[in-house]
């Protein structure tokens, strides 16, 4: 009988304490994107046009976990782990399991501080001002990557201020963690302004890749939605990478527009890529999306790029790249896609 009384008292105590434990627990959300398409692609080289099934021609397929814990007095602990997956093969991204984003940090009245693998300040500006949402072929993702603007930062400390009259500041430091040679450190700073349907942003980064000097990276962009014109969007951005040395500066310009009508939306973007050595590539892209629900949509897109005789620029989608071989100077890539995306 005594055992039964003790058991009942223990259960009652746990029930009474449950709200306290629940309040202290982290709220965790599982989310993701599943995106696959059939594409007909031509790099402009001798291999000709190929038809294939691809993952991530609108949004990179992924799954992730994010969560917050209320620490009191307006302070929260936050985390985010996000992994890429190739829907066409079922394989994980070759760069690693949680290579898309892996951070832990604090959020409060002072803003947000994160540690880990995070998006760079220029990536924030570029993402906010790309009409294709860094998804369809012809997006500004081709301005990021090896030898160009840095998009993700490993081993980083990052800060985003709280908004003040529409302004917020971005700052990042990524440790190269090299024991010999140039440090590999990257430092970045940026600023954003948001008011109603207007967005303005600019950022600057330096990268210690070589001992003689720093690589310099720049980004700026603007976005505006005309509510009185049925939600017409206009977005434009400029990305530049200036690696240390002569005659190798890269520049990219984007101008895009989007117009929604019912469950449909039409997108267009024009782009110019330039290198200081005279290489130039002009691209245009058109896309259409139809929403079957809030989480599922069908899409189609076409993109084409015309390179001059010194260039081998390519086209990028959310997860894929289409570019001529380095020896195929002047080749003109083009691609048509039809796909489906589901978010959860």
N, C-alpha and C positions, 0 to 999 in steps of 0.2 A: 504493500500500500504506500509505504514511504517512497519507493522508487517511482510509482505512478505520479505522486505529488511533485517530486523533483522534476520528472520529465515534463509535466504540465507547466510547471513554473518556468522551465527552460524555454519551452516553445513560446510561452507568453512573452518572455523577455525578448526573444528573437523577433517576434512579430512587432513588438513595440519599437525595437531598434531598427527595423527594416527601412523606414523612411530616411533615417540618418545615413545608413549605408548606401541607399539608392542615390541620395543627394550627392554623395562623394564619388560615385562611380563616373567613369568616362562615358559620354554618349558617343557611340561608334556607328558610322554609316558605311555600308558597303555600296559602291556605285560602279558604273562602268559604261562602256560603249562597245557595241558589236557592229562592225562596218565591213561590208564586202561588196565587190563590184566585178563586172566583166569589162575589161578594157581592150581596146584595139590601139596599139602603140607603135610608133615608128620613130627611131632615133635620128632618121635622116641618113643613116649609114648604109653600107651595102647589104646588111642582113635583112632589110626590108621590114614590112609591117608584121607584128605578132599579136595574136589574141591570147589573153590569159586571164585568170581569176586572181584578183589582188585583194589584200586587206588594207583598209584605211585610205581609200581615195577621197573621202570627205573628212572623216575624223579618225585619228589613230585609234585602233581598237585597243581597249585597255580594261583593267579592273583596278579598283583601289579601295583603301580604307582611310577614312578621315574621322577625327574625333576631337571633342573638347571636354575639358573638366573645369567646372566653376570653382575657382579657388577663393572666391569671396572678394569683396571690396572692388568689384569691377575687373578683377584679374582672372584670366583663363589660361590653362595649359592647352596647347593644340598640337596635333600631329597629322601628317598625311604621308601615306605610302601608296605609290601608283606605279603599276607595272604594265608594260606593253605586251600585246599578244598578236600574233599573225593568224587571223581567222582562216585564211586559205590553207594553212598547213597545221595549225594548232601549236606552232612553236612559240616560245617566248622571244622577246626582242634579243638580238645578238649582243647588245650592249650590256645586258644584265637584267636581273629580275625587277628591281624597283628603280630602273634607270630614268624613268620619266620624272618622278619627284619623290624625295625621301627626306622629310624634315620633321623637326620637333621644335617647339618654341613657346613663347608667351605673348599674349594679346591683352592690351589694356588701354587706358586713356592716353598713354604715351605712344601708342601705335602697336606694331607687331615686330617681334624679333624671332627669326628662325635660324636653325643650324642644320646643315646637311646639304643635300643636292636640290638646288633651287633654280628658278628661272632668273635670268639676268635682268637688270633695269631696261636694257634695250629690247629684250624679249617682251617685257610688259607693254612698252610703247608700240612695238611692231604688231603684237597680237590685237591690241585695241583698235588699230587703224588699218587693218587688212580686211577688205570687203569680203574676201573668201574665208575669213575666219581661220586662216592658215590651214585650209582644208583642201578645196578643189585644186587640181593642177592649174598652175598660173598664179598661185599665191606668193606672198613675199618670203615663204620659207626658203626659196632658192637664194636669198640674201644671207642665210645663216649657213654654218657648216665650216668645214676645213678651209682655212685660209681666208675666211670671211668673218662675219659678225658672230660672236659667241652667244649661244642661246641658253644653255644650261650650265650651271656652275657646281662642280663637285667641291667638297671640303670647304663649304662657304658659310659665312656669317652675313645675314641679311636684315635690313631694317626698312620698314615702311611706316611713315609717320601717320598719326591720326589726321583726318582731313580738317583743314582750317580755311573757311570761306571758299571751299571748292578745291584748294590746293593740297597736295601731299608730296612728300619727298621720298625718294628711294635711294638706298645705298647698299653696296655689296662688296665683300672682300672674299676672294677665293684663293686658298693657299695651294700653291703648286706642289708643295711638300717634296721638293727635289733636294737630294743631298749634294749634288754637284751641278755645276753649270748655272745657267740662268734660273731664277727661282720658279718661273712658271706662274707667279702670282698674278691675279687679275683684280683690278679695282674699278668699281663702277658707281656712278651717281646719276640720278634722274629726277625729273619733276613732272607732275601731272596736274591738270586742271579740269574739273568736271563741273558743269553747271547745266542742269536741264538736259537738253539733247546735244550739247556741245562737249567735245573732248579735245584737249590739247596735251601733247606730251613730247618730251625730249630727254635724251640720255647720252652719256659719254662713258667710255670704258678704256682702260689701258691694260695691256697684257705683256708681261715680261717673258717673251719667248726667246729672244736672243740677247747676248751680252752687250751689244753695241747701242741698243736703244729700246724703246717700247713700241709695240704695235698699238695703234689707236683705232677705236671703233666709235661710230656715231649713229644716232637714230633720232628721227623726229617724225611726228605725224599729227593728223587732225581727222576728226570724224564729226559729222553732224547729221541729225535726222530731221527732216522737214515734216512735222506732224500735220501741218495744214495741206501737205501735198500727198496725203495718203500713206505716209510713212516712208517716203523716199529717203534713202541713205546715200551720203557721199563720204568716201574715206580716201585719204591719201597719205603716203609716207615716203620717207627718204632713209635709206640705209647705206652706210659706208664703212669699209674696212681699209685701213692704211697700214699694212705691215711695214716694219722697219726695212729700209732699203729704197732703191730708186725704181720708178716706172712700174709699180705694181698696185697702185691704189684701185680699189673696187668701189663702184657706185651703183645703186639701184633706186629707181623711181617707180612708184605705183600710184595709179588713180583708178578707183573703182566706184561702182554704184549698185544699189540693190533696191528692188521694188516689190513689196508684198501685195498679193491680191487673193483674198480668201485663204484657202489652205496652201496656196502656191507662192513661190518667190523666185524672181529672176535676178541673176547677178551678172555683172560684167566687170572685167578688170583689164587694164592695159599696163604694160610694164616695159621698162628699158633697163638693160644691164650694160655697164661699161667698165673697161679696164684702161688704166693709164697708157698702156702700150698701143691703144687704138682699137682693141677688140670691142665689138658692140653687138648686142642682140635685142631685138624688139619683139615682144610677145603680146598676144591678146587672148582672152579666154571668156567663154560664156557658159553659164551654169543655170540649172533649173532644179528646184526642189518642191516636192509635193508631200504635205503632211497627212498621213493616214490617221494619226493620233498625236497626242502631245509628246509621245516617246518614239514614234516610228515614222520614218519618211523614206520616200523613193527619190532618187536624184539622177541627173544626167549632166554631163559636162563635155566641152570641147576646148582644147587649148592648142595653140600653135606658136612657134618661136622662129624668127628669121635671124640667123647669124650672118655677120659679114665674114670676109675671107680670113680674118684673124681670130675668130671666136668659136668656142664650143660650149656656149651657155646651154643650160637645161631647164626643165620644168619640174616643179615639186608639188606633190599633194601632201595630205596629212601624214602619210607614212612612206611615200615612194618618190623616187627620183627617176627622171627620164632625161638622159643627156647623151650627146654623141661621144664617141671615143676621143681621147685627147689628140689623136692624129687626124681626126675627121674635121679639119678646119672648114667652116662655112656650112656644115650640115645643119638641116632645119628639122628639129623634132616636132611631132604633133601627136595628140592622143585624144581618143573619145572614150568616155566611160558611162556605164549605166549601173547603178548600185542601190543598195538598201542599207539603212542605218537604224539601229535600235539602241536607245539609252535606258539604263536602269539605275 
